[in-house]
Amino acid sequence: MSTTKAPEALLAKIRQGNRFLITGHISPDGDSLGSSLGLARLLRSMGKGALIWFRDPISSVYASVPGVERIHQSPEPPGGFPERFDAIIAIECPSLERSGIEEQLAGPGLPILNIDHHLGNQHYAQVNWVDSAAPSAGEMIHRLAKTMNVALDDETANVLYMTLLTDTGGFRFSNATEAAFEASAQLVREGARPEQVSQWIYENRPLPVLRLLGEMLQTLELHQDGRIVTALLTAEMMQRAGAGVSDTEGLVDYPRTIAGVEGVALLRERPEGDTKVSLRSRGEVDVEKVARRFGGGGHKNAAGFVLEGKPSANRDQVVSSLAEILG
C-alpha cells in the first residue's frame, strides 16, 4: 500500500503560492492528463490560479474529458510565462527532461515541485514527493486533497478516477493494488461515475483509431515461442488510416491480450524519423529495466524509450532485450 504523505514543504509551497503552472510528460496518457486536471481543479477550488502546459497534443481518445480544451498544448510556453507563475508542478516526470520542455521550465529559476510514482525518479526539484507504490499519480493527488482538507466536486473525482482506470489497465495490471481499489471506492463516494469515465476512455474513439488498429494488427510477430509479441506503426500506416500521433494511445495493449504472451513491444515511427518503443508485460516481467537501459523509464509492466532508426530496423534489438529479462 501507499503510505507516504505529501511532504510539509510541498504543502507549504501550495499554501504560499497563488499561480501555478502544471506540466506532465511527453505524449500524455490518462494518468498524466487526469492528475494534472485534478490538481488544477483542486488548486482553483482553493482560490488559486492553475494552468496546464503539455508539449505534445493530447490523444483523441481523451477528447471528451472536461477541461482538455483549456490545456495549453504546444512546444512554446503560454502567454505570460514565467512572470505570471509562482511555481511549476511537474507530475509523472521522473526527470524534468521527460516533460520535453526541460529548458523552458528550468531556465526561469521558478521553484519546481515534483510529484511522481515512477521508479527511478531523479529527485530533481526543490520539493520531491515520489511514491513508487502509488497506483497512479492521480491517487497521490487524491491523497493531497485529503491532507489539505479540500473537498472534491464530481468532475474532479471523475478525472482522478480516470487516472486509476487507465494506469491499472482497467484494474488488470499489477498496480491494481488494495490502495487502487480503496481510492477508487472513495472517489465514487465523492461523486465519480465509473460508467461516464469508461465512456470517455473506451467508447469514444474516432474512426481513424480503429483503422490504425487494423493496420497495426497486420504487423504482429511472435517470438521466443510466443512469449514475446511485437508490432509496428509506420508513417505510411498512419497516413493510410488518416491518423495522427494522438490516435496511437492504448494500441499497445491489444497485443498483450494474446494467450501466452509475457512481453509486448510496439515500435512506432515518429515524425522526427526515429522510433518510439512502448513496452507492456504481464506479472513479474519487469520491462522498466529494458526501458532504463535505453534511456527511458516507466513502470514494471509499462515502460517506453526512443531509438534511432526505423521501427523495422530496431525490431530484433528490442526482441533480444525483452528475451533477456524473460529468462
C-alpha positions in Angstrom: 0.0 0.0 0.0 1.0 3.6 -0.5 1.9 5.2 2.8 4.0 8.2 2.1 2.3 11.5 2.9 2.8 14.7 0.9 5.8 16.4 2.5 5.3 19.6 4.5 7.5 21.5 2.1 5.0 20.7 -0.7 2.0 21.7 1.4 3.8 25.0 2.3 4.6 25.8 -1.3 1.0 25.2 -2.4 -0.4 27.3 0.5 2.1 30.2 -0.2 1.7 30.3 -4.0 -1.1 31.9 -5.9 -0.4 30.9 -9.5 0.8 27.5 -10.6 2.0 26.0 -13.9 1.3 22.3 -14.1 3.0 20.0 -16.6 3.3 16.3 -17.3 5.3 14.0 -19.5 5.6 13.9 -23.3 2.7 12.0 -25.1 0.4 12.5 -22.1 -1.6 9.4 -21.1 -4.7 9.1 -18.9 -2.8 9.4 -15.6 -0.7 12.4 -16.7 -3.8 14.1 -18.1 -6.2 13.2 -15.2 -3.8 14.0 -12.4 -3.0 17.4 -14.0 -6.7 18.2 -14.5 -7.5 17.1 -11.0 -4.7 19.1 -9.4 -5.7 22.2 -11.4 -9.2 21.9 -10.2 -8.1 21.3 -6.6 -5.9 24.5 -6.7 -8.7 26.5 -8.3 -11.1 25.4 -5.6 -8.6 26.9 -3.1 -8.8 30.2 -4.9 -5.5 29.8 -6.7 -4.7 30.1 -10.4 -3.6 27.0 -12.3 -2.7 26.4 -16.0 -1.7 23.1 -17.6 1.0 23.0 -20.3 1.8 19.9 -22.3 4.4 19.9 -25.0 2.5 17.2 -27.1 -1.1 17.1 -28.3 -3.5 15.1 -26.1 -4.7 11.8 -27.6 -8.0 12.0 -29.4 -9.1 9.2 -27.0 -9.5 11.8 -24.3 -11.3 14.4 -26.4 -14.5 14.2 -24.2 -12.7 14.7 -20.9 -13.9 18.0 -19.4 -11.1 20.6 -19.1 -9.0 19.3 -22.0 -9.9 22.3 -24.1 -8.3 24.6 -21.5 -4.9 22.9 -21.7 -2.0 24.7 -23.4 -0.7 22.2 -25.9 2.4 23.5 -27.6 6.3 23.3 -27.5 6.0 27.1 -26.9 5.2 28.4 -23.4 1.8 30.0 -22.6 1.5 33.8 -22.6 2.9 35.5 -19.6 5.3 32.7 -18.7 7.3 32.8 -16.5 6.3 36.1 -14.8 2.7 35.1 -14.2 3.5 32.0 -12.1 4.9 31.4 -8.6 5.9 27.7 -9.1 5.9 24.8 -11.5 4.4 21.5 -10.6 5.7 18.5 -12.6 3.5 15.5 -12.4 4.6 12.0 -13.6 8.0 13.2 -14.8 10.8 11.0 -13.4 13.2 13.6 -14.9 12.5 17.1 -16.0 13.7 16.1 -19.4 10.7 13.8 -19.6 8.4 16.8 -20.0 10.0 17.6 -23.3 10.2 21.3 -22.3 13.1 21.0 -19.8 15.0 24.1 -20.9 11.9 26.3 -20.8 10.9 25.1 -17.3 14.3 25.2 -15.7 15.5 28.4 -17.3 13.5 31.0 -15.3 14.5 29.6 -12.0 11.0 29.2 -10.7 10.5 26.6 -7.8 9.8 23.2 -9.2 7.6 20.7 -7.3 8.0 17.1 -8.4 5.0 14.7 -7.8 5.6 11.2 -9.3 5.2 7.5 -8.8 7.7 6.2 -11.4 10.6 4.0 -10.5 14.0 5.8 -10.9 12.7 9.3 -10.3 15.8 11.6 -10.2 14.5 13.9 -7.4 15.5 16.9 -9.5 13.1 19.5 -7.9 13.2 21.8 -4.9 10.5 19.7 -3.4 10.1 16.0 -4.3 7.1 13.7 -3.5 7.9 10.4 -5.0 5.8 7.2 -4.1 6.6 4.3 -6.4 4.0 2.2 -4.6 1.2 4.6 -5.6 -1.1 3.0 -8.3 -1.3 6.3 -10.2 -0.2 9.9 -9.8 -3.9 10.8 -9.6 -4.2 8.7 -6.4 -1.4 10.9 -5.0 -3.4 14.0 -5.9 -6.4 12.5 -4.2 -4.3 11.9 -1.0 -3.0 15.5 -1.3 -6.6 16.8 -1.4 -7.5 14.8 1.8 -4.3 16.0 3.5 -5.2 19.6 2.8 -8.9 19.0 3.7 -10.2 20.1 0.3 -13.5 18.5 -0.8 -13.7 17.3 -4.4 -16.6 18.1 -6.7 -17.9 15.4 -9.1 -15.8 16.4 -12.0 -12.6 16.4 -10.0 -13.5 12.9 -8.7 -14.1 11.8 -12.2 -10.7 12.8 -13.6 -8.9 11.3 -10.6 -10.8 8.1 -11.1 -9.7 8.1 -14.7 -6.1 8.0 -13.6 -6.7 4.8 -11.8 -8.8 3.2 -14.5 -6.2 3.9 -17.2 -2.9 3.3 -15.3 -4.1 0.0 -14.0 -5.3 -1.1 -17.4 -8.9 -1.3 -16.3 -7.7 -2.8 -13.0 -5.9 -5.6 -14.8 -2.3 -4.7 -14.2 -0.1 -5.5 -11.1 -0.6 -1.9 -9.8 -4.3 -2.7 -9.2 -3.5 -2.9 -5.5 -5.5 -2.5 -2.4 -4.7 1.2 -2.5 -6.1 1.4 -6.0 -9.4 -0.1 -5.1 -9.6 1.9 -1.8 -9.0 5.1 -3.7 -11.5 4.2 -6.4 -14.2 3.4 -3.9 -13.6 6.7 -2.1 -13.7 8.7 -5.4 -17.0 7.0 -6.3 -18.3 8.1 -2.9 -17.1 11.6 -3.7 -19.0 11.7 -6.9 -17.0 9.8 -9.6 -19.2 8.0 -12.1 -17.3 4.9 -13.4 -19.7 4.4 -16.4 -19.1 8.0 -17.5 -15.4 7.7 -17.3 -15.5 4.4 -19.1 -17.4 6.0 -22.0 -14.7 8.7 -22.2 -11.9 6.2 -22.5 -13.4 3.1 -24.2 -16.4 4.2 -26.2 -15.5 7.5 -27.8 -12.7 6.6 -30.3 -12.5 8.3 -33.6 -12.7 6.1 -36.7 -9.0 6.6 -37.6 -8.1 4.9 -34.3 -9.8 1.7 -35.4 -8.4 1.9 -38.9 -4.9 2.3 -37.4 -5.5 -0.7 -35.1 -6.3 -2.8 -38.2 -3.0 -1.7 -39.8 -1.0 -2.5 -36.6 -2.5 -5.9 -36.2 -1.3 -7.0 -39.6 2.3 -6.4 -38.4 2.2 -8.7 -35.4 5.0 -11.2 -35.0 5.5 -13.7 -32.2 9.0 -14.5 -30.9 10.5 -16.8 -28.2 7.9 -19.5 -28.6 5.1 -17.0 -28.3 6.3 -15.3 -25.2 7.1 -12.0 -26.9 5.0 -10.2 -29.5 6.0 -7.1 -31.5 4.0 -4.8 -33.7 4.9 -1.8 -35.9 3.4 1.5 -36.7 5.0 3.4 -39.7 4.4 6.8 -41.2 2.8 5.1 -44.2 0.3 3.2 -42.0 -0.6 6.4 -40.1 -1.3 8.1 -43.5 -3.4 5.3 -44.8 -5.5 5.3 -41.6 -5.9 9.1 -41.6 -4.5 9.0 -38.1 -2.2 11.2 -36.1 0.2 10.6 -33.2 -2.6 11.4 -30.8 -4.6 8.4 -32.2 -1.9 5.8 -31.1 -2.8 5.9 -27.4 -3.6 2.5 -26.0 -2.9 0.5 -29.1 0.0 -1.3 -27.4 -2.4 -3.0 -25.0 -4.1 -5.1 -27.7 -1.2 -7.5 -28.4 -0.9 -8.0 -24.7 -4.2 -10.0 -24.8 -2.7 -12.8 -26.9 -2.6 -16.1 -24.9 0.9 -17.0 -23.7 2.4 -13.5 -24.3 4.5 -12.2 -21.5 6.2 -9.2 -23.1 5.0 -6.7 -25.8 6.7 -4.1 -27.8 5.1 -1.6 -30.1 7.6 0.2 -32.3 6.2 3.5 -33.7 7.9 5.7 -36.3 7.9 9.3 -35.1 7.8 12.4 -37.3 11.4 13.0 -36.3 12.4 9.8 -38.1 13.3 7.7 -35.0 11.3 5.0 -33.2 9.2 5.3 -30.1 9.2 1.9 -28.3 6.3 1.2 -26.0 6.6 -1.9 -23.8 4.0 -3.9 -21.8 4.3 -7.1 -19.8 2.5 -9.5 -17.5 3.1 -10.5 -13.9 6.7 -10.3 -12.7 8.3 -9.4 -16.1 9.9 -6.0 -15.5 10.0 -4.0 -18.7 11.1 -0.9 -16.9 14.6 -2.5 -16.7 14.7 -2.7 -20.5 13.5 0.9 -20.9 16.0 2.2 -18.4 18.8 0.5 -20.4 17.9 2.7 -23.4 17.5 5.9 -21.5 13.7 5.6 -21.0 11.6 4.6 -18.0 8.2 3.8 -16.7 6.8 1.0 -14.5 7.4 -2.7 -14.2 4.6 -3.6 -16.6 4.5 -0.5 -18.7 7.5 1.5 -20.0 9.0 3.1 -23.0 12.0 4.7 -24.7 13.2 6.1 -28.1 15.7 4.5 -30.5 17.3 6.0 -33.6 16.3 4.5 -36.9 13.1 3.0 -38.4 10.9 0.5 -36.5 11.7 -2.5 -38.6 15.4 -1.9 -38.2 15.0 -1.9 -34.4 12.7 -4.9 -34.0 15.4 -7.6 -33.5 17.3 -5.4 -30.9 14.1 -4.9 -28.9 13.2 -8.6 -29.0 16.7 -9.6 -27.8 16.4 -7.2 -24.9 13.0 -8.5 -23.9 14.2 -12.1 -24.2 17.0 -11.4 -21.7 14.5 -10.4 -18.9 12.2 -13.3 -19.6 15.0 -15.7 -18.7 
